[in-house]
Amino acid sequence: MELNLSNKLFVVTGATSGFGKAIAESLVKENAHVIINARREENLMAFQNLYPKNVEVLAGDITTDATISKLIRLIDDRQLSGIVINAGGPPAKSFINTEIQDWDKAYESILRWKVKLTKELLPLFEKHNYGRIIYIESASVKQPIENLVLSNSLRLAVVGFVKTLSQEIGEKGINLNIIAPGYHATPAMDRLFDNKSLLLGISTAEARGEFEKEILSGKMGNPEDLASLATWLLSDYSRYITGQTISVDGGLIKSVFS
């Protein structure tokens, strides 16, 4: 399907690995113009060198106000068609092993910056009565994941704010949706394998196997599969979809409304 994204401007945060990288590559293949963001400039430059005509670089921690301000200045008066809001999550912990400071940090790393960034971007989208915003969260918003109490809790707050905002601005041509990935072959999963191997006293390979037992297909997902959905949601074809939390999980979530 031709998605008609040629020369349209998008932003992808967390763009040098995992889902962010896969989505940025998918957009470039559609000849879109992409501002990619991550903390390590050398990784961003390596990506840009592959697609010099289609990619701009913004190095910095997008969870900070300073980097958010830099992004808004970089976009300037250009029409922004969409953004993928994506970053890593808090450490894997059980509730008993958390301190109140862990919850404060989780609020900062999961919720606060997304609210701040969304507030800064809305006027840009409202100016053109058009916009596509995608939040990459986790299947934990529909089915809690063991030893991820911080993520399980705070990501639900993102779902609440996105759903509410989608109702407030739906008539303005701005669509907001959440993708809730299950277990995919990304660096984030490597950290979960390490944590589970320590908890159970097993190898990381055995820990990976324990996760894969929960998936109907029996294996980790491919970030490129999620990227194809995200790219479609960033296109005009998704005009009738907003306020949704869409699972990409290989059958991991057992709820009827998954």
Secondary structure as UniProt FT lines:
FT   TURN            6..7
FT   STRAND          9..13
FT   TURN            15..16
FT   HELIX           18..29
FT   TURN            30..31
FT   STRAND          33..38
FT   HELIX           41..50
FT   TURN            52..54
FT   STRAND          55..59
FT   TURN            62..63
FT   HELIX           65..75
FT   TURN            76..77
FT   STRAND          80..85
FT   HELIX           95..97
FT   HELIX           100..106
FT   HELIX           107..112
FT   HELIX           113..128
FT   STRAND          131..136
FT   HELIX           139..141
FT   TURN            146..147
FT   HELIX           149..169
FT   HELIX           170..172
FT   STRAND          174..181
FT   HELIX           187..200
FT   HELIX           204..212
FT   TURN            213..214
FT   TURN            216..217
FT   HELIX           223..233
FT   HELIX           236..238
FT   TURN            239..240
FT   STRAND          245..248
FT   TURN            250..251
FT   TURN            256..257
//
